Amino acid sequence: MVALMVETGGPVHHFAVHRLGKDLNLASYARTSEDSRQRDCHGVRYQLRINERTAHEYGCRVVATYTDNGRSASKEGVVRHGFERLIEDLTLGHTPDGRPLDGVVCVADDRLYRRPEDLARFFTALTSRPGRVYLDPEGCRDPYGQEGLMQALRSLDVAATETQVRSRRLRDWHWARAAEGVPHSGPRPFGWLEDRLTRHPREAGLVERAISDRIAGKPVRAIARDWCDLGVTGTRGGRPTAQTVTQIITAPRVCGYRSNRGKLLLVPGTDRPVLGNWEPIVAPDSWEAVCGTFSPGSLYLHRGSGAPRRTGERRTPARHLASGFLRCGARRSDDARCHGAMCAQKGRSRRSPYVYTCRSCGRCSISGPLADEALERLLLAGPPAGPALTEEARRCWESGVLAERRRIIESVLLHCLVLPGVKGRPTWNFSRVTAVWR
């Protein structure tokens, strides 16, 4: 048995080739981008089988599996619970049941990461302990050596290029459909039947009446309440709100116009809108009149893909320091952390006039002042293995301007993980908040 030693410009790392054997415990990771047809998780199952075969070929054993079914790795803001749990266990050095982790096996690099920040987090967690390996069907890789890192960067570049090409093809495909007047894909629009062409006998009448009432000056909230009283639900089963009613009655489709990515499509060389091949609900002048009763930030055409829901002038600034930076650390039924966004809402005491609560699971809340103070402590202390804030950043922080402080937080932190509290504990526990640094 020969141990391969790789020098990376710093300390010499001992690559664990000599340890490949049944005593090497591996974490198996699998991910698919979508599972919309069969919805049976067959993609991740197949990947896990391949991982088992790869581990067996190298005499290793899989002691833990981590999966993300139907979760994109290239879209910003998508939380992959399996990946987050893998990073957490690699950093801790063991599985939840206490078995040590000596490496990771995966079918391909792009299953693990397609974004530079995910690559950095994965390699940081993987190499946080000495002697670990990374396996795929192509062979065993040294995560500590320069060649291993360069191979990972090449894979990242290929994945990024592939993502851009696929995204462009998908945009072109949607545009071509729109230019031919084909209805939008996805769930059926409110007001039409499942064929997306024929008017719904009840919903179309509600939309037509709502447009007339709104032009006459009726508030949208009152229209939404009327729909709720009638027992109306959206095409996904939700209760009507002022926001959804506004989206429905200002959508160009109600008068037969076709839009794409938040813009009204025009016939090339003319100023005439492209007409869809479905039955309209109202005439174009009625649609233009109802749109004129709303501010630009509320219109459907300002809410398409790639367009902001509200204009920059109308965007409401954050009122609290930690707003948007907190993620829920509660455990789900599969033992993965929730990682849902925690939003501020009114509290019930003078000590906690506002609280941050997870809007995904609702099982984790924390006092607003406690979370803000914990975040400030973490920021001023700096990361354990990195430099603290610069003097200029500290001066900006001491100025007390909320916008400046939030800008500093965004520059050094990805988010903060908030662990669930313990009922009956009278004192604030600042250790509930842990930072995930950039």
N, C-alpha and C positions, 0 to 999 in steps of 0.2 A: 504494500500500500504506500502510495506516494502522496504527500501533501503538497498542493500547488500553492506557492507564495506569490502574491501580487503586490507590487509597490505602486501606490497611487499618488506619490508626491508627498505623502505624510507618513504616518506609521505603517508598518508592514502588516497586512491582513493575511490570515491563514484561511485559504479557501477550503471548504469542508468536503472536497472530493473524497478524502480518505474516510469520511464518516458515512458515505452513502451505504446504507444497509438497513436492516430491519429496525435499528434503533433510532432512525431518523424520522421524526414526526413532521408531517406536512399538512398545511392548510390548503384545501381545495376550493378554488373560486370559479364561479360560472355566472355569466350574464347574457341576457338577450335584450335587444332594443325594443322589441314589441312581441306581443303574443295575442293579437287581436282576433285571430281566426279560430284556432282550436281552443285556446284558453286552457290548456292542460299542462303548461310548464314543460312541454317535451324538449324544448331547446336547452334549458338548463340541465335537465336530466341527462341528455346525450353528452353534454360537456363534462358533467361530473363522471360519467362512465369513462370517457376518454382520459380524464385526470387520474382515475383509479388505475387504468392500464399503464399510463406513463409512470406513475409512482411505482407500480409493481415491476416495471422493466428496470428500474434503478434500485430495486430492493428496498424501497421505502414504504411507508404506510401513511394513509390519510387518516388523521385523527379528528378533523373538524371540517365542515363544509360551510361555505358562505355563498349565497345566491342573491341575484337581483333579476327578477323576471319582468320583462317589459319596461326596463329603466334605461334611458339614454345616458351615455357617458360623455356626450359632447355638448349637450345643452346646459347652459348656465342656470343654476338654481335648482336642478333636479337632485334630490337627495337619494343616494343609493344606500339603503340601510345595511345590506350585506357587506358592502365595501367599507362603510364606516365601522362596522363591528370587526372586520378583518384588521383594519388599521389599529383599532383600539387593542385587540388581543395581541397583535404583533408587538406593539409598544409595551404592553404589560409582560410579554414573554411567554404567555401560556393561554390555554383555552379556558372558558368559564369553569370547567370541571377540574382545572389544575394541571393538565398535561402540557408539557413544554412544546413550543413551536420552533422547529428547526428550519423552516422554509415554506415556500408556497409553490403550488403547481397549478397551472392554468393552460388552456388550449392555445391562447394567443395573447400578445401584449394588449391589443386593442379591446380585449374583454375587461382588462383591469383599468386602463386609462386611455383617454383620448384628449385630455387637457393637461397643459404643463403643470398646473398646481396639483393635480391628482398624481402625476408621475413623481413629483417631488415628495409628496406625502407618503406615497407607497415605498419609495426607496429609503426615505428617512426611517420609516417604521421597520422595514425589513432589515436594515443594517444597524438598528439600534442595539442588537446583540451580536457578538462575534460568531463566525462559523456557520452562517445560514446559507441556503441555496435557493435558487429559483429554477424550477423545471417547467419545460413545455415539450410538446412532441418532437421539437427539433433538437433537444438535448438539455444539458445542465449548464446553467449560466452562473458566473461569479458576480454577485451584485456589488462587491467591494472594489473590483478592478475597473480600470479605465475602459477596457474593451466592453465590459458588461454595460457600463453606463452609456457608452457611445451607441451600442446596439439598441438600448432603450430609447435613446433620442432619435435614432433613425426610424424606429417603429412609430414613435410619436409623430414625426414629420409625415410619414406615409398615411397614418390615421387622419391627421388634420387635412391633408390634401384630399383624401377620400371623402371626408365629411363635407368639404366645400363643394366637391363635384356633385355629390348626391343632393346636397341642398339646392344647388343651382338647377339640377335636373328637375327636382320636385317643384321649385318655383315656376320653371318654364311649363311644366305639365299643368299646374293649376291655372296659369295664365292662358294657355291654349284652350282649356275647358271653358274658362270664363269668356274668352273672345268668341266662342261658338254659342254662348248663351246657355251652357249647361248649368244646372243648379249646383249650389255648393255641396261638397261632400260632407260626411259627418252625420250627426243626428238630424232628423227632419226639422225644418224650421216651423215655428209656431204659426199656424194659419193654413198649413197645407197637409195633405195626406202623405202617406209613406212614399208615394212615388215622387214627391216634391214638385209635382206639376199641377195637381188638382187641388182646388180650394177645399179646405176642411169645412164641412157644413156648419159647425158651431164656432170654431175659433176664428174663421175669416170674418164672421159677423162681429165678433168681439173686437178684433183689430180695427175694422172699419168704424165702429162706434167710438172706440177710444181715440182715433185720429180726429173725428169730428168734435168730440168733447174737448180734446186738448186745444184744438184751433179756437174753440169757443171760450177758452180760458180756464178749463177745469184742471186742478192740480194733478200731477201724475200719481202722487201718493193716494189721492182719492180714487183714481182709476184702479190702482193696484188693490186697494181695500175692497172695491166693488167686485173685482175678479175673485178675491179670496172668499168673499161672502157667497159667491156663486159656486164655490168649490172647484174653481179652475186651477189646474196645475200645469207647469211647463212640460216640455217634451221629455225632460229628464226627471220629472216627478217633483220638482221643487215648487214652493209657493211663490206666487208673483210678488215682486218688489218693484219699487219705483225705478230702480236701475234696469231690471229686465224689461219692464214695460217700455221704458225709453228706448232701449235697444231694439225692441220689436217694431215699434211704430216709426222709428227713424231709419230703419234698414231700407236701402234702395229696392230690395226685392218686392216690397209691398206695392210698388207701382210698376213692376216689371223690369227695372233697370238692373244691370249686372255690375258688380264691383269686384275688385281683387286687391288684397293686401291694403285695405283701407282707402282705396281710390276708386272713383267712378270710371269705368271703362268707356272710351269713346270709339266710334267707328273711325278707322284710320283715314286721315285727310278731311274729317268733318268734325263738327261740334255736337253731333248727335250721339246720345248714349247707346251703348250696346243693349239690345233687348233680350231678355231671357225667354226661354221657351216654356214658361209656366204661366198659369192664369194669374193676372195681377188682382190685387184687392181694391186699390183705389187708383185714381187718375194721378198722373205726375204732378199736376198743380196742387193737389191735396197733400202729396208727400213733401213738396217744397214748402208749403204753408206750415205744416206741422214741424218741419225741421227749423223753420224760422222762429219758433217759440222757445228754442233751447239755445244755450251758450255753446260755442264750438267744441269745448272740451267734453260735452256730453253726447255729441252726435255719433251715430254708428260709424260713419266714415272716418272718425278719428280714433276708432277702437279696433281697426283691423290688424292683421298680423304685421308686426314690424312698426306699428304706429302707437304712440302713447295714448293711454286712455284719456288723459287730460293734458292740456297744454302746459308748458313750463311755467307760465304766469299763474296758472290756477292751482298748481300743485301745493298741497298743504305741507309746510315744513314740520319735521318731527318736533314734538314738545318735550320729549324725555331723552336722556343721554343714551340709554341702552336700546332704544326702539330700533328694531330691525337687525340687531346683532345677537339676539338670544335664540338658542335652539333647545328644544325639550330633550331632557336626558332620561325620561321615564322608559322603562322596559315594556316592550310589547309582548304579545302572547308567544312569539317565536324567539324571545329573549334578545331581540335587537332593540336598540334605542330608537325612540320615536323620531327625533331630529326635526320635529315640526317647528314652525316659526312661532314665537311667543309675542303676543301683542299686548299693548298697554290698555287697561281699562280702569274704571273708577273703583277705588277701594272702599273699605267699610270702617276705617279707623283713622284717627289723626296721625298715628305712627306710620301708617301705610295708606296715604291718600290715593295712591294708584298702585296697581299690581300688574305684573306680566303673567299672562296665562297662555298655555298652548292652545292654539285654535284647531289643531289636528285631533289630539286625543282628549284634551281637557283635563288630564290627570296630573298636570304639573303647573303649579303657580308659585310665584315668589314676590315678596314685597318689592315695590318699585324702588324706593330709596335704598334698600339693601342691595338690589342688583346693580344699581348705578354706582354705589360706593364700592362694591366688590370689583366691578369693571375698572373703576379708577385705580384701585389698589394694584390690580394686575398690570394695568398699563404703565403705571409709574415704576413698578418693580422691573418690568421688562421680561422677555423670555428667559428661561433658565440657561439656555446655551447660546444666547445672543446678546448683542448690545442693547442697552436701555435707550430711552428716548434721547434725541439730540438736545442740545441746549436751546436751539431755536424752537423745537417742538414743545419743550417744557415751558418756554415763555408764552407761546401761543396758548398752551393749556391753562396756565395761570391767569390768562386774561379773562377767563370765565365765559367766553362767548360760546354758546352751545354749538353753533354751526362749525366753528373752528375745532372744537373738541371732537365732534363726530367725524370730521375730516381726518383728524389724526388717528382716531380709532380705526377707520376704514383702511388707512394706509398700512397698518401693522397687524390687524386682526382679520381672520376670516369670519369667525363668530365665537361666541361663548356657549359652552354646554352647561345647562342648569339641571342639577340633580334634584329629584323630588325631596321635599322636606319631610321631617318626622313630626307627626302629630303630638301635641302636648309639650314640645320643646319651647321654653319661654325665651330663649336667647337667639339672636340672629347668628346664623352659621355661614360665614363668608366662604367657606370651602365648598359650598354647593355650586359655586360658579367657577368653571375652569376655562382657560383660554385656549383657542386653537389658532396659533400664530401663522402668519403668511410665510 
